[in-house]
Amino acid sequence: MMKKLLVVLAAAALAACTTTSPDVIQKGDAQRLSQVQDGTVLSVRPVVVEGNQSGIGATAGGVAGAVAGSTVGGRREGAVVGVLGAVAGGVIGNAVERMGTREEAVEILVQLKNGERRAIVQAKGNETLNPGEPVILVTTGGKTRVTRAPAVMPAAPKS
């Protein structure tokens, strides 16, 4: 029983490892051609990306609570406390999973060169973007991230 509990807890911990950070590229997005658009930052505001509620945290908490509760008292008391422990553990496990996968992020409003505007939410990365800065929007597999535009070097004169 303890091995099953450890496996469920490990799965819950791994589920918390996803991110919307512009500095982390998913393995499936590596070596894929991405669309790039130039734009200018209009505004940046802090937001919070709500955490996951996959059920893994509730399940792990429920199992842990049931096991802990079932060891209380005799057979009858253990069954009742085990059920109560499972419910309480499920609620606590769900809250732990949700808070553990919650992310501080930013919503970036960008104006593209053609005048269109886009809003992108992404986790805080290593770059701090400010209004008026040139940026690029990199879209791969339906997901877009915003990063500071690289400096453009003038073309070498042809001889």
N, C-alpha and C positions, 0 to 999 in steps of 0.2 A: 504494500500500500504506500509506503514511504517513497519508493522509487517512482510510482505514478505521480505522486504529489510533486516531486522534484522535476519530473518531465514537464508537467503542466506549468510550474513556476518558471522554468527555463523558457518555455514557449512564450509566456507572457512577457518575459524580459526581452526576448528577441523581437516581439511585435512592437515594442517601444522604440526600436532602432530606426524607424523611418523618419525622414526629414524633408522639409521643403527648402533647405539651404541652397543658395545659388553656388556655393562652393563645393557641393557634393553632387557628383554626377552618378546616376544609376548605371550599373554595369550594362544593362541592355541599351543604353544610350551612347555608349562608347563606340567610336568609329562609325557613327551614323552622320550623314549629311544633315545639317541643320539650316533652317531659314534664318537669316539675320536681317533685322530692320533697324535703321537709324532713327533716333528720336531725341527729345529733350525732356528732362524731368520737369514736371509742373509742380508736383507736391509729393511729399513723403510723410506718412503718418504711422505711428505704432499701432499694431493690432495684435490679437492673440488668435492663433489657430487652435481651435478646440481639439482636445485629445480624442483618441480612439475609444470606442466601446465595443470591442470585438466579441466580448463575452469570455475571453480567456481569463481576464482578471477576476471576474465574478465566479467563474468555475473554479479557479485555483483557490480563491478565498472561501468559497462554499465548501470545497473538499477539506481544506485546512480547518475550517470552523466545525465541520461535522466530526472530523477525527478528534479534534481537541474536546469538543463537547461530549462525545460518546464515552470518554474516559471518566466522566464525572459520576460519582455515586454508583448505585446498583444498576441492574439491567433496565428497569423502567425509567429511572431518572436519567440514565445515560442516553436513552432513546429520545426523550423529550429535550434534554439539553443539547443533544447532537443535532436535532432538527433546528432548534433555535440558533445554535452555533453555525449551522450551514447557511441560514438566512442572513445572519449578521455578517458572516464571513463573505458571502456573496456581495452584499451591499458595500462592504469595506473594500473588497477586491476590485469591484467595478470602479469605485472612486479612485483607488490607487492607480489603476490602469489609465483612467481618464487624465488624472493630474500628471502622471509620469510621461504621457505622450503629448502633453500640451506644449505649444511652442510660441515663443516670442517672435513676432514677425513684423513686417512693414507692408503697407499698401502703397504702391508707387503709381502715381498717375503720370503717364507719358504722352507727349504729343509727337506723333510721327511726322516725317517730312511732308507728307501729303495733307496734313492738317487733321487727320483722324486722331482720336484719343484712345488710349488703352489703360486699363487699371490692372495691375498684377500684384498679387499677394505672394510674398516669399519670406522665408525665415531670414532673420538678420544674418548677414554674411560678414566677411572681412572688410568690405567696402561700405563707406557711409556716403550715400547719394544725397545731393542737395539740389533744390530747385535751380533751374537754369543750366545744369550740367548736361553735356552730350552723353547719351547712353546708347547701347545696342540691346535689342530684344532678340534673344536666341530661342528659337522654337524647335524642339525635337520631340517627335512622337506625341504631339498635342500638348506638351507642357512648355511653358515659356518662363525664362528667367531674364532678369535685367542686370546688366553689368556696365561699368563705366566704359565708354568708347575708347578704343586705343587711339593713340596719336597717329595721324596720317602723315606719312612722309611724302614730300613732293617727288614726282617722277623725275628720274635722272634725264637730263637733256640728251636727245639723240644726236649722234655725231655723223 
